[in-house]
């Protein structure tokens, strides 16, 4: 710890860092930051920085509103882009505590840490590798109808256009920040792009997702465009998902792998999937937290709508990718419902908790859904025992509210604040009169 | 002593166990209480794969005759009644003679340079913006060019045993380091299949 602090202080001095940004995340997954000068840094590393949490979504409490941000020196990183002229800026992620030093319950990073500690007690480390989809749109205004920048589609060899350049610059910037990118490609919909990240432990990955979202937006902005992780910005084409690959390791060995199994999937892996399926409806409000998230979770767009699993069926909620022979470390599961506008800390926490519950309670894994579920009627699905995912935020919140698992994992503070905030969002939305209604009903009724 | 931290050890086995990652810089062995044990210890540490040198032997005046025909076991000696200043001066001189008088604070290998004093790393003149653990890993690897390390060894030497997360943590950091080194220099850290990682060229490569 001492040498980490020393490293941070020396690097700030040697590299002429002018400002150090403290990064943390509100309950809805929005990046929050404030900057300090190098002069304040040594003290901040020792004692943290006090700030008023009442303006942060989900941090507000009745009495005390001051909290302390403790920078995590392990996450110290000089930013490869400048926020002002000639300013070298570095950042650190923060853990939030109360004034008495106890962990602050409203801190999403804390929620994930707690879930990971529970996994550690069972000797599991949790790894995640997400695929982030997003759209680039023209202009800098985020109001009005989005205008796409290209008309390309999946893997299309496009001429050197702006979006290809944006994506390339984004990948280079991420690599400079030590975030290795596995693939970057054009997705199905016009102007839609995808960046796949190499796995890391779940806490680092949640931090990384926050960084990636910022870098993608920042670089688009520099070129007079904007990027959005909104789950479904355009009707009639694919939405943006964040399919994420997960695995558990125990003493350096992949707990999801069993060389004796025909497909290489272990009992632990099966139970983890069973846990995810059993609690899928309850955790959906967290993995898909916006009214708009449910416009993506509709039939026909490669987004899951049913609670099912399969080896290689892209309509399933959980997919077990085929792994090359002998690649025992690669056995993993892919969870396909989350969208990139979730709070990654909370999403990873509830996903891990659901999977662990499956292992603890030794849930039985239902049969594989090996047919295309999009083609089955609701009656056929019901007969096969396949339940639907919540169809909108309201239904997802109802399922979450009844969930002991989610309440326990998020903790009372976050659980209650989240439900309250999201209920308000749903009510606001329900009061809206939409263009859909106007174009259909105004002439007819 | 002579600006170096020191550790007291009882025997050759304890010396082996307590050895720091970059090896002992030197040894002071006292023959005052147990001359036979002390000479035995000298012989053991001299016969290691990398003989421990320089070695300063402390003896009583009446033992001086015993040093005869044992010249190969030590580099210098001093009497037990010597002042601490004398021991320090002899040690400083020995270290200077063996080229370790001034501690290296820069590790350089090809296009890469690490300044251990300022924690800064540079590749082809370009500063690398490393996190602390990336820096520690690169420092350890660059200090042992050509040597292959397993993930487990890297984990225990760089992270310490208490780290939870296993060997995959090493893979994650190696990938991050390579990404930061850039395409041109990523090969500085090579993957040795089903063994681990190696920095720089293999020791026996031409």
Interface residues (C-beta under 8 A of the other chain):
Chain A: X3 X4 X6 X7 X8 X10 X11 X14 X15 X73 X74 X75 X76 X77 X78 X80 X120 X125 X127 X174 X175 X176 X177 X178 X179 X180 X198 X199 X200 X201 X204 X249 X251 X252 X329
Chain B: X118 X119 X120 X127 X129 X130 X131 X132 X133 X134 X135 X151 X152 X164 X165 X166 X167 X168 X169 X172 X175 X176 X177 X178 X179 X180 X182
